[in-house]
Amino acid sequence: MNSTMRVFRLGTALSALGALLFLAGSAYAQSLAELDTELGSVEGQLSAAESSEQAGKDMVGKLDHLESQFAEIANGAKTDKSGLAPTYSRLESALNRIYNAYKKKKDDCIAQIDQGGQCDYNTPEQIALGALYPLSWLRFTAATTVYGGDENMSRRLLNEAIDGFTESTLVVAFDANLMRENVLGRAYCEKELAKFDKTEYDKAIADFLQIYNDGPATQQYKAANQGLATTYMAMGEPEKAKKYAGGMATTGGGLMLRLATMFSAENAKHDPAARAAQHKEIVDVLKGTEDNKESWAISIAAVGKYVMNPVAEFGSSSDPFEKWLLANVLLNRKDDNGAAKYFVEAARGSSKYAKGFRNAAAIYEAQHRYDLVESLLGDIARSGGPDAQWATYMRYKLPRTQWENSGQKNAGLESQWVKGAEDYLKTNAGGQYAPEVRFRLAERLQRGGQYLDAAKMYDSITGTNEYSFTAKFNSAECDYLALVAASSAKEAKGAPQVNADELRQATIKGLEDTIKMEPEALRIAPASQHAFVHDTKGRAILLLVGLLEYQKNADPKQVADLLDGFESQYPSMSERSRDVAEWRMSALDQLGRYDEVERSLRAIIEKNRGNTAQSDFIKELGLDFWKVGQAAQAKGDDKAYRANAKLASVAYGFFEDLVQAGKTPAKNLTGTLSILGQAYMAQNDEAKAEAVFQQVVKADPASPDANAGLARIAQAKKDYKDAVTMWTNVENTAAESDPLWYDAKYNVALIYSEQGNIQGACSKLAQTRAEHPSLGTPEMKNRWDQLQRKLCLDHK
């Protein structure tokens, strides 16, 4: 018999008998389904266990374990008792089978000895006994749980359990410890059986006394002591119950039982002096539990459970302890007003219970009875200690709360809470509530547009607390607002002078610090604040990237890292999705991560396919890529030029689809489609480029860009006639300020030279130079000079 299992069974028995024990969960806790599965595996091994003594011993250990599991599940508060019967029947059958098999082997062995033979019956007897002990406990458990509402079945099982424990006592007489365990089990069964037959109480008392009289050194003494107390309580003899409860533990279930017997004994007394003596004895026990959190909770629960009228029992006493106890009991009973009353009386009766003032104030504050809270603040301040600081804090908090309830419109209340806040900080600059007070003062300055003063106040909130994270962001936000205000008012007379560069760098650092602080802020914040903390980080990211982009010197890697997955992480900020997408793609473009840019761009296009509402945004993206590509081309970076040309073509392909779908006329998109054609040209995809340019020319024959594109394609194919025609169209339609106008004249001269018409080429070049000496741009002038020198000045 495993001793761990015995301890658990005794605990379970006490719980089942209403001893109100606070039992820890067993390490073997499992569900009924899991127990059934394990039992099914064991059932398949029963035949082998009946034929082999070693297997029999092993089987007893397994069934003993399963019985303990069943007892724990059956006594679980949330267990559906109606579903336990099948499992009980299977487990009872298995234990009974092993018990009967080895009992028969023992009996056969004894019969063999009686007939003059030789046989050792010790092992089968031990195996039978090993099965009988858990079988008896199993029947006790079933009687009190599974069949607790069936008197006949409960009676039968309890009597069978008693027979089992009795049989074991006859066999294990040589072992006093095992003897006591079985007597104890029988005593609990007799106590439970007394529900149906009162004479069983005497048997239970006799068995408990048999163990109790063996003295406190035995393992079963405490259980017997408690059994005597609970049995006498059930018999309605509180004085006898108190005798045994007095020797029990002063914690846990022992304390609860002891108090139960003492209150019962008090109620049974009619002599005032005897009742008073019993009351004093109870109070002495209760006082002994005051400094132990668990025992104090049990004391409060015991008073609430066993005292019908706690106010009559303790309210008229002059002892501050009894007032303190009563206040806690009433609070536990949800009688807040009664609790507040006796908290105050206890605090006024003894400085030991000064906490009562604050407890009462907290109750009144929750009820919005601010006048009553105010009336207690003087008492709290005079009491000294940490609550004195709280009282000073409440002189800010009370008017602040009322001001908030007024919709922040009562100027008088606002003045009160501001003065209270300032007074608190004068005496408690590093106090417990200083972060909150500073935060609220800073908020007020921020609302009033005093951004630099507000930022300074926010910055004074240091350390790790519930306000430091938001204060860090608000400080950066105030610096930003001050920067904006200074920029708007820098020309105004009398405008505050600020160092814009220093303020901008302070803003950036504050935002970066906010982002770094977010994980710790999430860790210490309650779950209800997690969304706010998370979104504040998102706001900090947006503000930071916006500032960096405004400065035109943003680190693209920093921007890309900050905005990675931003839309999915901060869906509440979807109104900024355009900015986020543009900033991120621009940063990735600068980093040369063109595949990532293209994936993001295609995702945007796919999401908005056919939706003209996003046309301006997508057009802006495409133009940005095209401009970046042209700048790269000017620097000689062909890779970046071609990559950005491809991105531009992906973006402007959106508009080509709109035209082909008939949703937008081509004549409304000639400029956009012309850039698309040029982007295709940059990728050496002349077929697509020509198709786009033809489409534009069809919609707008005078389009300089489309005609120039077709001219270049014809020129590359050496189709000089068509090329000259197209370039001439450009020359006739483009404005003289348009670089294409010079490009057209230049290319016509170049084609003339290719055709061998050097005179015509030189004439074209010279006439244009004479009429327009600047030739449009330095780049064009340089090209013009080289061609003119080659064809006309150096030509022999």
N, C-alpha and C positions, 0 to 999 in steps of 0.2 A: 504494500500500500504506500503510494507516494505521498510524502508528508506535505508537499506543496498542494497536492490535490485535496488533502484533508482540510488544510487551512481554508482553501477556497470554498469547500463544501460547507464548512461551519459558517463562513461569512455569508454565503448564499442563504443558509437556513435562517440566520438572524434577520437578514433582509426580508425574507419571505414572511417571517413572523412579526414584521412591523417594528423592528428594533430601531429603525431610522438611522442605520449606519451609513456613513459616507464612504462607500467602498471604491477603491481604485479599480479601473478596468483591467481585466486579465490580459496577459500577453497573448493568450490563445483565442481572443475574441474573433468570431467569424460569423458568417450568415448561416441561416438554417439550410439553405441550398448547398453550401459548401460542406456542412456537416453531413447532409444526406449523401453527397458524393463520396466522402471519406468512409462513411458507414457502408456504402455499397461495396467498396473495395475490401473492407474488413470481412464482410459477410461471405465473400468468396473463399476466405481462408479458414473458415470455422471447422470444416471437416478435418483438415490437416492438424488444427489445434487440438481436436479431440483425440487424435491418435498419437501425438508426440508431446511429451511433457515439456520439452523446451519450447515448442511452438505454443503450448498451452500457456506457459508463463508469459511469453511475448504477447499472446492474444489478450490476456488479462490486463497487461499494461496499456494496450491500445484501447480496449473498451473502457478502462478506467479514465483515460484521457477524454474519450468521447462523452462519457457520462458528465464529466466536469464541464465540457463545452455545452452540453444540453442544458445543464443547470443554469449556466450563465445566460444563455439565450432565453430560456423559459422565464427567468426573473427579470429580463430586460423590460424597461418601462414602455418601449415602443413595439414590443413583440406582440403579434396577433396570436393569442393563446389558442384560438380555434384551429390553427394550422399545425399544432404541435403533436397531435395524437398519433398520426402515422409514424412519425419519427420515433416517438416514445415506444410504440409497440415493437418496432424493429429492434431498437436498442435493448429493450427489456427481454425480447426473445433471445438475442445473442448472448446476453449475460446469463440468462437462465439456462441456456443450452450448455455453456461451459461449466456453470456451477453444477448442474445435474450430472453431467458426464464425469466430472472428477469426484463428485460425492459418491457416485456409484462405484468408481474405481477404489475409493477409500473403503467403502463398505465391503466390497468384494475381497479386498486385501485382509480386512479384519476377519471376515468369515473364513478365509483360507488359514489364518493364524489359529482361529478357534478349532479348526479341524486338524491341527498339528503341523501345518505347513509353515513356511517362512515367507515373509513379505514385509516390505517397508512402505507404510501408508503415509509417511510424513509429507512427501512431495505432493501427491494428489490432494491431501488435506489442505496444504498451503494454497494450492491453486484454487480449490473450491472456495476457501475462505477469501482469497483475493478477489474472486468474482462476486461473492455474497455481499461484501462491504459496499462496493459501488452500486450493486443491484438494490440494496436497501435504501441508499441515498436517492437513487433514481426514482424509486416508488414514493419516497417522501416528496421529492420535487414535483412529481406528477400529481400527487394528492393535493398539493397546495397551489398548483398553477393550472395544469391542463384540465384537471377534473375538480377544481376548487368549487365550482357551482353544482356539482353532482354529489350529494351527500353519501349515497350508497357506495359509489365508486371511490370517493375519497376515504371513507371509513375502511373499505376493504384494503386499499393500498397502504394506509397507515398501519393497519394491523399486520399486514404482510411484512412491512418494513420493521415493525417492532419485533416480530418473530425472527427476522434475519439478524438484527442487532443482538437479540437475546442468544440465538444459536452461536454467534461469534464469541460472545462473552464466555460461553461454556468451553469453547475450544482454545481461546487465547488466554486462559487464566494464568498461564506462566509468564505473561508479558503485561505488567500493570499499565503501561502506556496505551497499548492496544485495547486493553480492557476498558480504560476510561473513555477512549474514543467511541467505542461501541455503546457504552452506557450513555454517553452524551447524545449520540444519535437517537437512541431509544427515548431519552428524556424529551428531546424536541418533538418527536412523533407523538408522545403522550400528551404534551402540552397542546399540540394542534388537535389531537383527537378529543381533547376536553371541550371543544366547541360543541360536540355532540353528546358528550357524557362527562358531566362535571367531576365524577369520581376519578377521572384520569389525571386531574390536577395534582391529587395527592401522590400518585405514582411518579409524575414528573418531578415534583418537589423532592421526593425520596431519592430519585436518581441524581438530580442536580446536587443534592446535599452529599451523596456518596462521593462525588468528585470533589466538591468544595471542601469537604473535611480532610481530604488528602493534602491540603495546604497550598499556598500560593506558588510553591516551587514547580508545580506540575504545569505542563503545556496547556492543559484543559481548564485551569483554574478560572481564568478571566471569563471564558465562555460560560462556565457553570455559574459564576457570580452573576453575570448578566442574565442568564436563564432564570435564576431564582428571582431577580428583580422583575423581569417581564412577566413571569408566571404569577407572582403575587399581585402585580398590577392588574393582570387579567382576572384574578380572583376577587378584585375589589378590596384588597388589603394593603392600602398605601403605606401604612406605618412599617409593615414587614418589608414591603418593596423598598422603602427608603433605607432600611438597614443595609441592604445589599447594594443599592445604588450608590450609597455614600462611599463605598470602597472602590468604586469604579473610576475609570480615567476621567480627567477633567477636560478632555477634548473629544471631538468627533461624536460618534453615536453614544459613547459612554456618558458624555456631558448632557446630551439631549435627554437620555433616559433618566439620568440622575435628577435633572430639573423637572422632568415630567412627574417623577414619583414625589418630589418635594411639593410641587404645586397641588398634586392630588391629595397629599397628606394635609396640606393647609386647608383645602376645601372641606376635608372631612372633620375638621375641628370646629367646635361651636363655642368654646370658651375663648373670650377675647384675648386674655393673657396668653393662652396657648397659641392662638393664631398669630399674635404679635411676635412671639418667640420664633415660630416657624417662619414668619415673614423675614425676620432679621437673619435667620440662618440662610434663607434663599438669597437675600441681598448680599451676604458675605460671599456666597459662592459666585454670584454674578460679578461682584467687584474683582474677584480673582481672575476673571476672564478678560477684563477690560483692556489689558495691554497685549493681548494675543488676537490678531486679526481674525483668524479662523474661529477661535473659541468665542470671541465677541459676537460674531455673526450668528453662531449657534445659539447664544444666549438670547439675542434679539428675536430669533425665530421661535425659540421655546416660549418666551413671554407671549409673543403673538399667537402661538398655537394653544397654549394651555391656560391663559388668563383671559376670561371673558371680558372684563372691564379693566384695562390697564390703568386708566385715569383714576379710578377708584382705588386701585391697588397701590399706585405709586405717586399720584398727583398731589396728595395732601401732605406728603412728607417734606420735612425741612432739609433733608439731605440732598445737596446738589447732584450727587451721583444718581439718585433715583429720578430726578428731573431730566438729567442727561439721558438715562436709559429710556425713560418714557418718551422723550422727544424722538429718539431713534426708532422706537417701536411704532410710534404714530406715523413717522415718515415712511416706514416700511409698509404701513397699512394705507398709504396714500392720503393720510389726513394731514395735509401740508400746513393748514392754519394751526391745528393743534400742535404739530411738531415745532413750528416757529415759536409759539407761545412758550413751550417748555425749554426750547433751546435758550431763549433769552433768560428765563428764570434760572437755569443752570449756570449760565455765564455770569449773571449778577450774584449768584450764590458763592462762586469760587472762580478764582483766576485760572484754575486748572481747565475749566471749560469755557474759556474766553472765545474759543472757536465757535461757540453757540451763537454769538452775535452775528458772525459772518454767515453761518448757516441760515439763520433767520432772514438776514438781509437778502441772501440769494433766493430764498423762497418768495419774498415780497417783490423782488425785482422781476422774477419770472411771471408774477401776477400783475406786473405794471403798477404796483402800489408804491410809487416812488416816494411819497411822503413818509411812509413807514420806513423805507430804506434810509432816507435822510435822517430820520429820528434816531437811527442806530449808529450813524457814522461817528458821532461824538463818543459814544461808549467804546466803539472799536478803536478809535484813535487813542483814547486814554488807556486802553488795555496794553498797549505796547506790542512789541514783536512784529512779525511779518504782516499781520493783519492791519497794523497801523498804516503801513504803506498802502495797503489795499483801500483803506478808508479815504486816503488822500486821492487815490486814483478814482474812486467812485464820485468824488466831487467834480471830476471832469466827465466821467462816464454817464452819470444820470442825466445831466442836461444835454449831453451829446445824443443819447438815445431818444430823448423827447424831441430834440431838434430834428432828428432823422424821421421820427414818426410824424412830424408836422410837414413833411415834404421839403425839409431844409429851407423853410420860408420864415421861421420865427427868429427875427433878429435878436430879440432879448435872450433866447435860449442859446443862440450862437455865441453871443458875448460871454454868457456864463461858462460854456464849455471851453472856450478859448482861454479864459482866465484860469479855469480849473486845470487846464493842460499846462499852462505856463507855471502855475504854482507847484504842480507836481514835479516838473523838471527842475525847479529851483532847489528842491530838497531831495530829489531822487533822480539825479541826472543819469545814473547808471542802474536805475531800478528795474524791477521785473517788467513793468508796463511801459517803460520809456520808449521802446521801439514803436508800439502802437500810437502813443501820444505824439511822438515826432512825425510819424507817418500822416496822421490826421491834420496836423498843423501844416505840413508840407503840401498836402492835397489842397488845403484852403488857399495857400499862396499860389499854387498852380492855377486854381480856378480863377483867381484874381489877376492872372497874367503876370505875376511877379516870378518869372521863370528862373532867373538866376538865384534868387533867394530860396525858391522852392527846391532847386537842385542841391543847394548847399545843405538844406535841412534833410533832404533824402539821403545825402551822402553821410550824414551823421548817424545813420542807422547801420550799425556794423554787427559782425558776428553772424551766427547761424540762428535765425528765428523766422517766424512765419511772415515777417514783413520785409526782410532784407532783400529777397529776390525781386519782389515787385518794386521796392524802393530803388534798386539799382536800375531797373528799366525806366521807371518814372523820372529818375534823375537825368538819364540820357535823353529821354523825350523832352524834358524841360530845356536842356542845353540845345537841342535841335530847334525847339520853338523859339528860343531866344536868338538863335542864329538866323532863323527866318525873319523874325521881327526886326533884328538889326539890319538885315539886308534890305528889307522893305522901307525902313525908316532912316537909312544912312544919309539921305539928302535932307531929311527934315531937320528943322532948327531945334536944337535942344535934345536931339535923340541921344540915348545912352551910348557911350563909346565902348566898344568891345573889341577884343582881338579875335577876329573871325577865324584865323588859322588855329589859334589855341583852342577856341571853343569847338571848332569842327573836330579836332583831334580828340578832345575830351569826350565829345559825343560818340565818336567811333569806338574809343576804348570802353566807354560805359556799355555800349551795345554788345561789344565782344565779350565783356565780362558777364553780361546778362546771359548770353548764350552758354557760356562755360558753367554758370551756376545752376542751370536748369536741372541736371540730374540730381543734385543734392536737394534742390527745392522740391522736386517730386518725391524724394525719399521721405522728407519730414512732413510733407503736406498731407492732410486727410484726403481720403479718396474723393470726396466731394469737390476738392480744389484742383484735382489733377488736370482737368480740362482747361481750367483758367491758366495754370502754370504753363501747360503745353502751348496754348494759343499765344501767351505772352512771348514765348520764345519765337514763335512765328512772326509776331509783330516786330520783334527786335531784328530778325533776319531781313524783313522787308525794308525797314528803316535803314539798316546798315548798308545793304546792297544799293539802295537808292542814293545814299550819300556817296558811296564809292563811285557809282556810275556818274554822278553829277560832277565829281572831281576830275573825271576823264583819265584817271590813273589807276583804276581798279586792277588788283591782281586777279587775272582771269581764273587761276586755280582756286583762289579763295572764294570767288563768286560761284564757280561751278560746284564746289563742295557744299557751300551754304544752301544752294538751291536744288541740290540733288534730291529728287522725289518730293519736292515741296508741295505740289498740288495734291498728292495722295495723303500726305501727312497733315495738311492744313486745309481741308475742304471748306471750312468756314470762311476762308479768305479767297474764295474763287473769283471775287470781283477784281482781284489783282493778277489773275492768271495770265493775262496778256503781257503785263510787265515782266512777270516771272519767266515766262517762256522766252521772251525776247532777250532778257538779261542772260539767262542760262545758255541759250544757243549762241549768243555773241561771245560769251566766255569760252565755250567749247570750240567755237570757230577759231578764236585766237590761239587756243592750245593745239590746233591742228587735229582735233578729234572729230573729223568730218563725218564719220559713220554715225556717231551718236547724235550729231546735229541733224543728220538726214532722217534718222529714226524719229526724233522728236517732231521734226517738220512734217513728215508723212503722217504721224499720228494726229497732228492738228488738222491737216487737210482731210484726212479720212473722217475725223469726227464732224467736220463741217461741210462734207461733200454735198454740193447742191444748195448750200445755205449762203445766200448772198449777203446776209447780215454781217458775216465775218470778212467780207471782201477787202475792206480798208486795211484790216490788221494783216491779212496774208499778203496784200500788195506791199505794205510797208516792210514786211519781212523780206520779200523778194528783192525789193529795191536796195535794202541794206546789204544783202549778200552781193548784189551786182556792184554796188559801190566799193565794197571791200575788195572784190575781185579786181576791179579796175585799178584801185590803189596798189594792189599787189603786182599787177601787170606793169605799172609805172616803175615799180622798184625792181622789176626783173624777176619776181618770184612766180614762175610759171605754174608751179604745183598749186600754190594758194589761189592763183587766178582761175585755173581750171576747176578746182574744187568748189570755189564760191560760185562760178558760172553754173556748175551742176546744181548747186543748192538753189540758185535763182530760178533755174529752169523747173525744178521740182515745185517751187512755190507758184510760179506763173503758169505751170501746167494746170493748176486749179482753174484759172480763167479760160484757158483753152478748152477745158471740159465744159465750162458754162456756155461758151459760144457754140460748141458742137451740140450741146443739149438744147440749144435754142432758148436758154434762160436769159442770156445777155447778148445784145447785138454786137458784132465785131467792131462797128464804127464807134462804140462807146469805150473800146479797149485798145485802140490802135497803138497808143504809147506803150502800154503794158505788153502787148503782143510783139511789138517791135523789139523790146528788150529781151523777150523770150527767144525771138529769132537770133538775136546777137549771142545769147547764152548758148544756144545750140551750135552756133558758129565757133564759139570758143572751145567747144568739145569736139570740133571737127565733124559734126553731124549736119552736113550741108543739106541732106534730103529733108530733114525736119525743119531746118531753118528756112529753106526755100518755100516749103508748104505754108509756114506761118507768114512769111513776108507776102506771099501771093494773096493770102487771105486778107491781110491788112490793106494791100493795094486795091483789092477788089472793093473793100469797104470805103477806102479813102485813097483815090488815085494820087493825091498830092502829098501823101505821107513821106517826108524826107527820110525818116529812119528806115521805113520798109523799102523805099526805092534804093537807098544806099546799100541795104543788105542784099537786095537782088543784084545790084551793080557789082558788088564784091564777088558774089558767086559767079556771075557771068565772066567777070574779069579773070577769076581763078581758072575758069574753063577755057580761057582765051577766046571767048565769044565777045570780041571787042565791039561789034556793032551794037549788040544789046547793052553791053556795059556802058558805052558812050551815051546811049539813049537814056538809060536809067540815071546816070550821073548828071546828064543835062536836066532831067526832071528834078533832081535834087537841087541843082543850081538855080532852077527857075522858081522853086517853091520854098526853099529854106530861107530863113531870115539871114541877113548878112552877119548878124551877131552869133549865129549858130555855127559852131566849128565845122558842121557838115558842109556848109556852103564853100568853105576853103578846101575841105577834103574833096568835094566834087570837082572843083577846078584843078586841083593838084592831080587827081586820078585821070581826068580827061587828058591833061598834058602828058601823063605817064603812058597812057594808052597810045597817044599819037606817036610817042617815041618808039613804042613797041612795034607800031605799024610802019616805022621808018619816016614818019612825017616830023622830022626834027624842027623844021621851020615853024610848023603849026604849033608844036609843043613849046618852043621858045617864045613864040608870040603870045601864047596863052599865059605863060609864066610871067613874062615881062609886063604885059598889060595889067594883069592883076596886081603885081607888085607896085606899079605906078599909081594905080587907083587906091590901093589899100596897103600902104607900106608896112603896117604892123603884122599883116597876115594872120590875124586872129589870136594866135597863142605863140609863145616862145618855141614850143615843141614843133608846131607846124612851120614856123619861120626857119627853124633849123633844118627840117626836112626839105623845105622849099629851096633854101640856099644850096644844099648838097645837090639836088636834082638840077637846078639851074646852072650851077657851076659845071656839073658833069656834061649836060647837054649843050649848053650855050656858050659858056665862057672858056672852057677847056677843050671844046670840040674843034678839031682841025677839019 
